[in-house]
């Protein structure tokens, strides 16, 4: 396929493959890079590891192998954070539209010092002599 007819994603994959590899080795590396990208994109959208692995055509064993790589762990963490940010956005939208309970939950999480449940306890000391023992005698 000519360079001009290639998709930007494919061009990026080819650029990421080290030079000097055989054609079959280049294809294997490209496949792994594609799987990484597909897994991370799906994880960022769904937050579901199993679904993301299925989309990447990879197994849990493969994921364990990928997690040995520090760069992959960083990217996986970013994908999870992107998913969490998306959930927060959706929660805020729903809370401001029609869910008072969700809105209060979000406010308590964001500003607990202001929106937490408050319980005011007033304790009055009660001293009783029990069985001939006077608690006032104890330090």
PAKE-537873 format. One record per residue: residue number from 1; residue in three letters; x, y negated, z negated of N, C-alpha, C in turn. Coordinates in steps of 0.001 Angstrom, whole numbers, plus 500000, padded with zeros to 6 digits. Last residue first. Example, Ala and Ser with C-alpha at 12.3 -4.5 7.8 and 13.67 -1.06 7.14 Angstrom:
2
{lokol->2 | paza->Ser | nxx->512850 | nyy->502250 | nzz->492920 | caxx->513670 | cayy->501060 | cazz->492860 | cxx->512900 | cyy->499970 | czz->492130};
{lokol->1 | paza->Ala | nxx->513190 | nyy->505690 | nzz->492200 | caxx->512300 | cayy->504500 | cazz->492200 | cxx->513200 | cyy->503300 | czz->492200};
END
This chain:
139
{lokol->139 | paza->Unk | nxx->492370 | nyy->491546 | nzz->411099 | caxx->492982 | cayy->490398 | cazz->411793 | cxx->492488 | cyy->490233 | czz->413160};
{lokol->138 | paza->Unk | nxx->489559 | nyy->492373 | nzz->409122 | caxx->490527 | cayy->492786 | cazz->410136 | cxx->491071 | cyy->491549 | czz->410840};
{lokol->137 | paza->Unk | nxx->487578 | nyy->491355 | nzz->407540 | caxx->488832 | cayy->491728 | cazz->406887 | cxx->489946 | cyy->492087 | czz->407869};
{lokol->136 | paza->Unk | nxx->485369 | nyy->491068 | nzz->409119 | caxx->486132 | cayy->489874 | cazz->408815 | cxx->487455 | cyy->490154 | czz->408138};
{lokol->135 | paza->Unk | nxx->484086 | nyy->493533 | nzz->409104 | caxx->484952 | cayy->493209 | cazz->410225 | cxx->485769 | cyy->491949 | czz->409988};
{lokol->134 | paza->Unk | nxx->483871 | nyy->495543 | nzz->406372 | caxx->483626 | cayy->494146 | cazz->406741 | cxx->484583 | cyy->493757 | czz->407870};
{lokol->133 | paza->Unk | nxx->482287 | nyy->498541 | nzz->405670 | caxx->483452 | cayy->497925 | cazz->406313 | cxx->483079 | cyy->496515 | czz->406745};
{lokol->132 | paza->Unk | nxx->480066 | nyy->499817 | nzz->404771 | caxx->480968 | cayy->499290 | cazz->403757 | cxx->482204 | cyy->498617 | czz->404347};
{lokol->131 | paza->Unk | nxx->478807 | nyy->500510 | nzz->407230 | caxx->479294 | cayy->501526 | cazz->406299 | cxx->480290 | cyy->501015 | czz->405285};
{lokol->130 | paza->Unk | nxx->479424 | nyy->497528 | nzz->408604 | caxx->478980 | cayy->498875 | cazz->408914 | cxx->479628 | cyy->499833 | czz->407922};
{lokol->129 | paza->Unk | nxx->478386 | nyy->494334 | nzz->408781 | caxx->479133 | cayy->495237 | cazz->407923 | cxx->478565 | cyy->496626 | czz->408152};
{lokol->128 | paza->Unk | nxx->478639 | nyy->492472 | nzz->411709 | caxx->477837 | cayy->493311 | cazz->410820 | cxx->478778 | cyy->494149 | czz->409980};
{lokol->127 | paza->Unk | nxx->478504 | nyy->489623 | nzz->413564 | caxx->479355 | cayy->490424 | cazz->412694 | cxx->478445 | cyy->491180 | czz->411733};
{lokol->126 | paza->Unk | nxx->478369 | nyy->488361 | nzz->416688 | caxx->477539 | cayy->488966 | cazz->415652 | cxx->478446 | cyy->489881 | czz->414848};
{lokol->125 | paza->Unk | nxx->478854 | nyy->485542 | nzz->418684 | caxx->479449 | cayy->486612 | cazz->417879 | cxx->478496 | cyy->487081 | czz->416779};
{lokol->124 | paza->Unk | nxx->477265 | nyy->485175 | nzz->421635 | caxx->477299 | cayy->484693 | cazz->420257 | cxx->477825 | cyy->485827 | czz->419401};
{lokol->123 | paza->Unk | nxx->477900 | nyy->484340 | nzz->424870 | caxx->478099 | cayy->485371 | cazz->423876 | cxx->478139 | cyy->484708 | czz->422509};
{lokol->122 | paza->Unk | nxx->476401 | nyy->483813 | nzz->427800 | caxx->476706 | cayy->483146 | cazz->426554 | cxx->476754 | cyy->484224 | czz->425486};
{lokol->121 | paza->Unk | nxx->477066 | nyy->483900 | nzz->431185 | caxx->476923 | cayy->484672 | cazz->429966 | cxx->477271 | cyy->483796 | czz->428777};
{lokol->120 | paza->Unk | nxx->475870 | nyy->483446 | nzz->434282 | caxx->476320 | cayy->482698 | cazz->433116 | cxx->476020 | cyy->483526 | czz->431873};
{lokol->119 | paza->Unk | nxx->476798 | nyy->484470 | nzz->437321 | caxx->476132 | cayy->484973 | cazz->436128 | cxx->476714 | cyy->484210 | czz->434950};
{lokol->118 | paza->Unk | nxx->476421 | nyy->483884 | nzz->440723 | caxx->476938 | cayy->483421 | cazz->439442 | cxx->476101 | cyy->484022 | czz->438320};
{lokol->117 | paza->Unk | nxx->477555 | nyy->485044 | nzz->443797 | caxx->476523 | cayy->485152 | cazz->442771 | cxx->477140 | cyy->484729 | czz->441451};
{lokol->116 | paza->Unk | nxx->479269 | nyy->482606 | nzz->445861 | caxx->479162 | cayy->483893 | cazz->445163 | cxx->478000 | cyy->483862 | czz->444181};
{lokol->115 | paza->Unk | nxx->479688 | nyy->480205 | nzz->447180 | caxx->478473 | cayy->480949 | cazz->447467 | cxx->478340 | cyy->482281 | czz->446740};
{lokol->114 | paza->Unk | nxx->482159 | nyy->479076 | nzz->446334 | caxx->480959 | cayy->478258 | cazz->446392 | cxx->479674 | cyy->479091 | czz->446471};
{lokol->113 | paza->Unk | nxx->484057 | nyy->481056 | nzz->446410 | caxx->484009 | cayy->480189 | cazz->445229 | cxx->482745 | cyy->479340 | czz->445198};
{lokol->112 | paza->Unk | nxx->483810 | nyy->482195 | nzz->448944 | caxx->483248 | cayy->482890 | cazz->447777 | cxx->483138 | cyy->481998 | czz->446550};
{lokol->111 | paza->Unk | nxx->483530 | nyy->481457 | nzz->451868 | caxx->483727 | cayy->480547 | cazz->450734 | cxx->483149 | cyy->481166 | czz->449460};
{lokol->110 | paza->Unk | nxx->483324 | nyy->483749 | nzz->453502 | caxx->484176 | cayy->482636 | cazz->453905 | cxx->484490 | cyy->481673 | czz->452758};
{lokol->109 | paza->Unk | nxx->481580 | nyy->485483 | nzz->452187 | caxx->482895 | cayy->485956 | cazz->452609 | cxx->483848 | cyy->484821 | czz->452917};
{lokol->108 | paza->Unk | nxx->479363 | nyy->483863 | nzz->451830 | caxx->480033 | cayy->484416 | cazz->450647 | cxx->481430 | cyy->484921 | czz->450995};
{lokol->107 | paza->Unk | nxx->478681 | nyy->483437 | nzz->454528 | caxx->479116 | cayy->482311 | cazz->453685 | cxx->479847 | cyy->482800 | czz->452437};
{lokol->106 | paza->Unk | nxx->477914 | nyy->486046 | nzz->455285 | caxx->479060 | cayy->485388 | cazz->455920 | cxx->479588 | cyy->484238 | czz->455069};
{lokol->105 | paza->Unk | nxx->475680 | nyy->486390 | nzz->453600 | caxx->476803 | cayy->487324 | cazz->453533 | cxx->478055 | cyy->486691 | czz->454131};
{lokol->104 | paza->Unk | nxx->474013 | nyy->484371 | nzz->454563 | caxx->474511 | cayy->484296 | cazz->453189 | cxx->475722 | cyy->485217 | czz->453012};
{lokol->103 | paza->Unk | nxx->473551 | nyy->485400 | nzz->457166 | caxx->474159 | cayy->484088 | cazz->456986 | cxx->474748 | cyy->483956 | czz->455583};
{lokol->102 | paza->Unk | nxx->472228 | nyy->487765 | nzz->456560 | caxx->473535 | cayy->487829 | cazz->457210 | cxx->474272 | cyy->486505 | czz->457051};
{lokol->101 | paza->Unk | nxx->469883 | nyy->486638 | nzz->455479 | caxx->470719 | cayy->487525 | cazz->454675 | cxx->472133 | cyy->487627 | czz->455258};
{lokol->100 | paza->Unk | nxx->468777 | nyy->485227 | nzz->457604 | caxx->469218 | cayy->484509 | cazz->456411 | cxx->470156 | cyy->485348 | czz->455561};
{lokol->99 | paza->Unk | nxx->468822 | nyy->485490 | nzz->460843 | caxx->469090 | cayy->486366 | cazz->459710 | cxx->469656 | cyy->485580 | czz->458521};
{lokol->98 | paza->Unk | nxx->468545 | nyy->484105 | nzz->463304 | caxx->467391 | cayy->484734 | cazz->462657 | cxx->467694 | cyy->485622 | czz->461470};
{lokol->97 | paza->Unk | nxx->470679 | nyy->482286 | nzz->464068 | caxx->469424 | cayy->482375 | cazz->464810 | cxx->468293 | cyy->482969 | czz->463986};
{lokol->96 | paza->Unk | nxx->472847 | nyy->482475 | nzz->462442 | caxx->472280 | cayy->481135 | cazz->462633 | cxx->470956 | cyy->481188 | czz->463380};
{lokol->95 | paza->Unk | nxx->473324 | nyy->485223 | nzz->462616 | caxx->473003 | cayy->484620 | cazz->461319 | cxx->472346 | cyy->483262 | czz->461504};
{lokol->94 | paza->Unk | nxx->473996 | nyy->485598 | nzz->465295 | caxx->472777 | cayy->486212 | cazz->464757 | cxx->472347 | cyy->485549 | czz->463458};
{lokol->93 | paza->Unk | nxx->476404 | nyy->484105 | nzz->465398 | caxx->475287 | cayy->483817 | cazz->466303 | cxx->473975 | cyy->484355 | czz->465738};
{lokol->92 | paza->Unk | nxx->477904 | nyy->485441 | nzz->463452 | caxx->477556 | cayy->484025 | cazz->463257 | cxx->476385 | cyy->483646 | czz->464152};
{lokol->91 | paza->Unk | nxx->478143 | nyy->487952 | nzz->464687 | caxx->477473 | cayy->487821 | cazz->463387 | cxx->477045 | cyy->486379 | czz->463127};
{lokol->90 | paza->Unk | nxx->479619 | nyy->487315 | nzz->466977 | caxx->478260 | cayy->487848 | cazz->467121 | cxx->477481 | cyy->487682 | czz->465812};
{lokol->89 | paza->Unk | nxx->482017 | nyy->486497 | nzz->465724 | caxx->481279 | cayy->485582 | cazz->466594 | cxx->479820 | cyy->486027 | czz->466720};
{lokol->88 | paza->Unk | nxx->482740 | nyy->488871 | nzz->464434 | caxx->482467 | cayy->487667 | cazz->463649 | cxx->481659 | cyy->486658 | czz->464463};
{lokol->87 | paza->Unk | nxx->483189 | nyy->490509 | nzz->466662 | caxx->482116 | cayy->490828 | cazz->465714 | cxx->481738 | cyy->489611 | czz->464870};
{lokol->86 | paza->Unk | nxx->485407 | nyy->489164 | nzz->467748 | caxx->484174 | cayy->489264 | cazz->468519 | cxx->482988 | cyy->489572 | czz->467595};
{lokol->85 | paza->Unk | nxx->487250 | nyy->489586 | nzz->465702 | caxx->486844 | cayy->488216 | cazz->466039 | cxx->485547 | cyy->488210 | czz->466833};
{lokol->84 | paza->Unk | nxx->487463 | nyy->492372 | nzz->465919 | caxx->486930 | cayy->491777 | cazz->464693 | cxx->486465 | cyy->490343 | czz->464952};
{lokol->83 | paza->Unk | nxx->488653 | nyy->492571 | nzz->468463 | caxx->487333 | cayy->493152 | cazz->468231 | cxx->486682 | cyy->492540 | czz->466988};
{lokol->82 | paza->Unk | nxx->491085 | nyy->491326 | nzz->467929 | caxx->490197 | cayy->490757 | cazz->468945 | cxx->488775 | cyy->491288 | czz->468765};
{lokol->81 | paza->Unk | nxx->492117 | nyy->493133 | nzz->466090 | caxx->491802 | cayy->491766 | cazz->465657 | cxx->490878 | cyy->491072 | czz->466648};
{lokol->80 | paza->Unk | nxx->492516 | nyy->495334 | nzz->467779 | caxx->491575 | cayy->495436 | cazz->466653 | cxx->491160 | cyy->494047 | czz->466160};
{lokol->79 | paza->Unk | nxx->494473 | nyy->494229 | nzz->469456 | caxx->493191 | cayy->494670 | cazz->470022 | cxx->492131 | cyy->494783 | czz->468921};
{lokol->78 | paza->Unk | nxx->496558 | nyy->493832 | nzz->467625 | caxx->495953 | cayy->492683 | cazz->468323 | cxx->494588 | cyy->493044 | czz->468901};
{lokol->77 | paza->Unk | nxx->497101 | nyy->496502 | nzz->466996 | caxx->496635 | cayy->495582 | cazz->465950 | cxx->495971 | cyy->494361 | czz->466567};
{lokol->76 | paza->Unk | nxx->498047 | nyy->497342 | nzz->469466 | caxx->496835 | cayy->497950 | cazz->468919 | cxx->496248 | cyy->497063 | czz->467817};
{lokol->75 | paza->Unk | nxx->500383 | nyy->495808 | nzz->469695 | caxx->499293 | cayy->495616 | cazz->470650 | cxx->497977 | cyy->496208 | czz->470136};
{lokol->74 | paza->Unk | nxx->501843 | nyy->496911 | nzz->467561 | caxx->501541 | cayy->495473 | cazz->467582 | cxx->500352 | cyy->495211 | czz->468508};
{lokol->73 | paza->Unk | nxx->502057 | nyy->499555 | nzz->468409 | caxx->501345 | cayy->499242 | cazz->467164 | cxx->500956 | cyy->497777 | czz->467102};
{lokol->72 | paza->Unk | nxx->503647 | nyy->499241 | nzz->470677 | caxx->502271 | cayy->499711 | cazz->470832 | cxx->501458 | cyy->499378 | czz->469581};
{lokol->71 | paza->Unk | nxx->506045 | nyy->498486 | nzz->469538 | caxx->505351 | cayy->497548 | cazz->470426 | cxx->503890 | cyy->497937 | czz->470599};
{lokol->70 | paza->Unk | nxx->506819 | nyy->500783 | nzz->468080 | caxx->506427 | cayy->499562 | cazz->467371 | cxx->505654 | cyy->498580 | czz->468253};
{lokol->69 | paza->Unk | nxx->505739 | nyy->504019 | nzz->468735 | caxx->506356 | cayy->502838 | cazz->469347 | cxx->505896 | cyy->501567 | czz->468641};
{lokol->68 | paza->Unk | nxx->504131 | nyy->505820 | nzz->467556 | caxx->505533 | cayy->505843 | cazz->467131 | cxx->506242 | cyy->504580 | czz->467636};
{lokol->67 | paza->Unk | nxx->501734 | nyy->505720 | nzz->468856 | caxx->501871 | cayy->504927 | cazz->467626 | cxx->503272 | cyy->504981 | czz->467024};
{lokol->66 | paza->Unk | nxx->501968 | nyy->507579 | nzz->470881 | caxx->502084 | cayy->506156 | cazz->471211 | cxx->502353 | cyy->505328 | czz->469966};
{lokol->65 | paza->Unk | nxx->501512 | nyy->509947 | nzz->469446 | caxx->502815 | cayy->509719 | cazz->470079 | cxx->503022 | cyy->508244 | czz->470398};
{lokol->64 | paza->Unk | nxx->498848 | nyy->509538 | nzz->468751 | caxx->499855 | cayy->509659 | cazz->467691 | cxx->501262 | cyy->509434 | czz->468248};
{lokol->63 | paza->Unk | nxx->497759 | nyy->509598 | nzz->471326 | caxx->497706 | cayy->508364 | cazz->470547 | cxx->498723 | cyy->508399 | czz->469415};
{lokol->62 | paza->Unk | nxx->498107 | nyy->512293 | nzz->471941 | caxx->498817 | cayy->511273 | cazz->472727 | cxx->498862 | cyy->509956 | czz->471968};
{lokol->61 | paza->Unk | nxx->496303 | nyy->513359 | nzz->470113 | caxx->497736 | cayy->513697 | cazz->470019 | cxx->498582 | cyy->512679 | czz->470776};
{lokol->60 | paza->Unk | nxx->493920 | nyy->512408 | nzz->471115 | caxx->494376 | cayy->511910 | cazz->469816 | cxx->495860 | cyy->512230 | czz->469604};
{lokol->59 | paza->Unk | nxx->494389 | nyy->511782 | nzz->474682 | caxx->493950 | cayy->512555 | cazz->473519 | cxx->494431 | cyy->511897 | czz->472230};
{lokol->58 | paza->Unk | nxx->493032 | nyy->509948 | nzz->477500 | caxx->494121 | cayy->510345 | cazz->476601 | cxx->493526 | cyy->511072 | czz->475398};
{lokol->57 | paza->Unk | nxx->491588 | nyy->508296 | nzz->479263 | caxx->491878 | cayy->509700 | cazz->479594 | cxx->493078 | cyy->510201 | czz->478795};
{lokol->56 | paza->Unk | nxx->490716 | nyy->505897 | nzz->478487 | caxx->492113 | cayy->505953 | cazz->478929 | cxx->492510 | cyy->507354 | czz->479378};
{lokol->55 | paza->Unk | nxx->488177 | nyy->506521 | nzz->477611 | caxx->488309 | cayy->505603 | cazz->478745 | cxx->489719 | cyy->505653 | czz->479331};
{lokol->54 | paza->Unk | nxx->488880 | nyy->508105 | nzz->475420 | caxx->488169 | cayy->508704 | cazz->476552 | cxx->488307 | cyy->507828 | czz->477790};
{lokol->53 | paza->Unk | nxx->490024 | nyy->506185 | nzz->473769 | caxx->490843 | cayy->507287 | cazz->474275 | cxx->490189 | cyy->507940 | czz->475484};
{lokol->52 | paza->Unk | nxx->487737 | nyy->504666 | nzz->473276 | caxx->488884 | cayy->504056 | cazz->473952 | cxx->489815 | cyy->505117 | czz->474519};
{lokol->51 | paza->Unk | nxx->486167 | nyy->506455 | nzz->471865 | caxx->485683 | cayy->505944 | cazz->473139 | cxx->486833 | cyy->505343 | czz->473957};
{lokol->50 | paza->Unk | nxx->487837 | nyy->506756 | nzz->469580 | caxx->487470 | cayy->507892 | cazz->470423 | cxx->487016 | cyy->507460 | czz->471803};
{lokol->49 | paza->Unk | nxx->487951 | nyy->504100 | nzz->468522 | caxx->489157 | cayy->504789 | cazz->468972 | cxx->488810 | cyy->505923 | czz->469933};
{lokol->48 | paza->Unk | nxx->486095 | nyy->501271 | nzz->468946 | caxx->485972 | cayy->502716 | cazz->468762 | cxx->487181 | cyy->503429 | czz->469362};
{lokol->47 | paza->Unk | nxx->485962 | nyy->498631 | nzz->469557 | caxx->486442 | cayy->498968 | cazz->468226 | cxx->486448 | cyy->500464 | czz->467954};
{lokol->46 | paza->Unk | nxx->485193 | nyy->497545 | nzz->472026 | caxx->484266 | cayy->498420 | cazz->471300 | cxx->484668 | cyy->498690 | czz->469858};
{lokol->45 | paza->Unk | nxx->487132 | nyy->495770 | nzz->473036 | caxx->485713 | cayy->495545 | cazz->473328 | cxx->484787 | cyy->496317 | czz->472410};
{lokol->44 | paza->Unk | nxx->489562 | nyy->496726 | nzz->472166 | caxx->489236 | cayy->495328 | cazz->471894 | cxx->487758 | cyy->495035 | czz->472120};
{lokol->43 | paza->Unk | nxx->489439 | nyy->499300 | nzz->473251 | caxx->489439 | cayy->499126 | cazz->471798 | cxx->489062 | cyy->497696 | czz->471429};
{lokol->42 | paza->Unk | nxx->489680 | nyy->498713 | nzz->475959 | caxx->488426 | cayy->499296 | cazz->475465 | cxx->488324 | cyy->499148 | czz->473954};
{lokol->41 | paza->Unk | nxx->492307 | nyy->497709 | nzz->476011 | caxx->491181 | cayy->496892 | cazz->476485 | cxx->489859 | cyy->497408 | czz->475928};
{lokol->40 | paza->Unk | nxx->493757 | nyy->499917 | nzz->475035 | caxx->493747 | cayy->498662 | cazz->474283 | cxx->492597 | cyy->497750 | czz->474713};
{lokol->39 | paza->Unk | nxx->493274 | nyy->501863 | nzz->477059 | caxx->492949 | cayy->502128 | cazz->475658 | cxx->492791 | cyy->500814 | czz->474892};
{lokol->38 | paza->Unk | nxx->494337 | nyy->500529 | nzz->479299 | caxx->492926 | cayy->500902 | cazz->479267 | cxx->492459 | cyy->501155 | czz->477831};
{lokol->37 | paza->Unk | nxx->497066 | nyy->500281 | nzz->478576 | caxx->496247 | cayy->499094 | cazz->478861 | cxx->494767 | cyy->499414 | czz->478720};
{lokol->36 | paza->Unk | nxx->497784 | nyy->503000 | nzz->478295 | caxx->497934 | cayy->502047 | cazz->477185 | cxx->496988 | cyy->500866 | czz->477388};
{lokol->35 | paza->Unk | nxx->497253 | nyy->503930 | nzz->480899 | caxx->496519 | cayy->504479 | cazz->479763 | cxx->496596 | cyy->503537 | czz->478568};
{lokol->34 | paza->Unk | nxx->499150 | nyy->502440 | nzz->482337 | caxx->497727 | cayy->502253 | cazz->482624 | cxx->496888 | cyy->502752 | czz->481446};
{lokol->33 | paza->Unk | nxx->501465 | nyy->503526 | nzz->481236 | caxx->501190 | cayy->502097 | cazz->481050 | cxx->499723 | cyy->501791 | czz->481319};
{lokol->32 | paza->Unk | nxx->501175 | nyy->506146 | nzz->482179 | caxx->501188 | cayy->505890 | cazz->480732 | cxx->500881 | cyy->504420 | czz->480454};
{lokol->31 | paza->Unk | nxx->501319 | nyy->505651 | nzz->484945 | caxx->500130 | cayy->506274 | cazz->484366 | cxx->500052 | cyy->506011 | czz->482862};
{lokol->30 | paza->Unk | nxx->503903 | nyy->504622 | nzz->485211 | caxx->502748 | cayy->503783 | cazz->485554 | cxx->501467 | cyy->504341 | czz->484936};
{lokol->29 | paza->Unk | nxx->505315 | nyy->506934 | nzz->484518 | caxx->505431 | cayy->505729 | cazz->483684 | cxx->504249 | cyy->504800 | czz->483956};
{lokol->28 | paza->Unk | nxx->504563 | nyy->508598 | nzz->486652 | caxx->504270 | cayy->508994 | cazz->485260 | cxx->504303 | cyy->507779 | czz->484336};
{lokol->27 | paza->Unk | nxx->505593 | nyy->507140 | nzz->488810 | caxx->504142 | cayy->507371 | cazz->488701 | cxx->503742 | cyy->507773 | czz->487291};
{lokol->26 | paza->Unk | nxx->508330 | nyy->507277 | nzz->488288 | caxx->507667 | cayy->505965 | cazz->488322 | cxx->506160 | cyy->506134 | czz->488144};
{lokol->25 | paza->Unk | nxx->508693 | nyy->510017 | nzz->488608 | caxx->508908 | cayy->509413 | cazz->487283 | cxx->508241 | cyy->508048 | czz->487208};
{lokol->24 | paza->Unk | nxx->508183 | nyy->510266 | nzz->491359 | caxx->507316 | cayy->510968 | cazz->490397 | cxx->507472 | cyy->510390 | czz->488989};
{lokol->23 | paza->Unk | nxx->510252 | nyy->508655 | nzz->492413 | caxx->508846 | cayy->508314 | cazz->492666 | cxx->507932 | cyy->508992 | czz->491653};
{lokol->22 | paza->Unk | nxx->512838 | nyy->508027 | nzz->489976 | caxx->512282 | cayy->508737 | cazz->491123 | cxx->510811 | cyy->508358 | czz->491262};
{lokol->21 | paza->Unk | nxx->514082 | nyy->504777 | nzz->489052 | caxx->513430 | cayy->506053 | cazz->488746 | cxx->512965 | cyy->506718 | czz->490031};
{lokol->20 | paza->Unk | nxx->515075 | nyy->502257 | nzz->489597 | caxx->515984 | cayy->503390 | cazz->489662 | cxx->515385 | cyy->504731 | czz->489306};
{lokol->19 | paza->Unk | nxx->513491 | nyy->500040 | nzz->487229 | caxx->514008 | cayy->500368 | cazz->488568 | cxx->514904 | cyy->501605 | czz->488480};
{lokol->18 | paza->Unk | nxx->510673 | nyy->500515 | nzz->485032 | caxx->512106 | cayy->500306 | cazz->485262 | cxx->512520 | cyy->500744 | czz->486668};
{lokol->17 | paza->Unk | nxx->507586 | nyy->498882 | nzz->485413 | caxx->508303 | cayy->500160 | cazz->485513 | cxx->509782 | cyy->499889 | czz->485799};
{lokol->16 | paza->Unk | nxx->506400 | nyy->496440 | nzz->485626 | caxx->506807 | cayy->496877 | cazz->484285 | cxx->507618 | cyy->498169 | czz->484307};
{lokol->15 | paza->Unk | nxx->505619 | nyy->496180 | nzz->488237 | caxx->506729 | cayy->495341 | cazz->487785 | cxx->507264 | cyy->495805 | czz->486436};
{lokol->14 | paza->Unk | nxx->503441 | nyy->497885 | nzz->488282 | caxx->504634 | cayy->498246 | cazz->489036 | cxx->505840 | cyy->497438 | czz->488584};
{lokol->13 | paza->Unk | nxx->501665 | nyy->496408 | nzz->486674 | caxx->502111 | cayy->497741 | cazz->486271 | cxx->503396 | cyy->498130 | czz->486986};
{lokol->12 | paza->Unk | nxx->501305 | nyy->494152 | nzz->488290 | caxx->501904 | cayy->494009 | cazz->486961 | cxx->502423 | cyy->495350 | czz->486444};
{lokol->11 | paza->Unk | nxx->500035 | nyy->495310 | nzz->490451 | caxx->501322 | cayy->494646 | cazz->490653 | cxx->502064 | cyy->494507 | czz->489324};
{lokol->10 | paza->Unk | nxx->497666 | nyy->496083 | nzz->489199 | caxx->498570 | cayy->497109 | cazz->489724 | cxx->499965 | cyy->496535 | czz->489951};
{lokol->9 | paza->Unk | nxx->496602 | nyy->493594 | nzz->488588 | caxx->496876 | cayy->494549 | cazz->487508 | cxx->497858 | cyy->495618 | czz->487975};
{lokol->8 | paza->Unk | nxx->496251 | nyy->492417 | nzz->491117 | caxx->497218 | cayy->491841 | cazz->490171 | cxx->497580 | cyy->492808 | czz->489047};
{lokol->7 | paza->Unk | nxx->496141 | nyy->494898 | nzz->493747 | caxx->495485 | cayy->494106 | cazz->492708 | cxx->496548 | cyy->493538 | czz->491761};
{lokol->6 | paza->Unk | nxx->497602 | nyy->494622 | nzz->497000 | caxx->497576 | cayy->495223 | cazz->495670 | cxx->496866 | cyy->494303 | czz->494661};
{lokol->5 | paza->Unk | nxx->498074 | nyy->493453 | nzz->499394 | caxx->496755 | cayy->494055 | cazz->499213 | cxx->496579 | cyy->494661 | czz->497829};
{lokol->4 | paza->Unk | nxx->500731 | nyy->492629 | nzz->499284 | caxx->499697 | cayy->491597 | cazz->499339 | cxx->498299 | cyy->492162 | czz->499098};
{lokol->3 | paza->Unk | nxx->502232 | nyy->495005 | nzz->499342 | caxx->502247 | cayy->494175 | cazz->498141 | cxx->501092 | cyy->493174 | czz->498134};
{lokol->2 | paza->Unk | nxx->500549 | nyy->497801 | nzz->500838 | caxx->501385 | cayy->496608 | cazz->500909 | cxx->501198 | cyy->495762 | czz->499662};
{lokol->1 | paza->Unk | nxx->500851 | nyy->501172 | nzz->500000 | caxx->500000 | cayy->500000 | cazz->500000 | cxx->500897 | cyy->498765 | czz->500000};
END
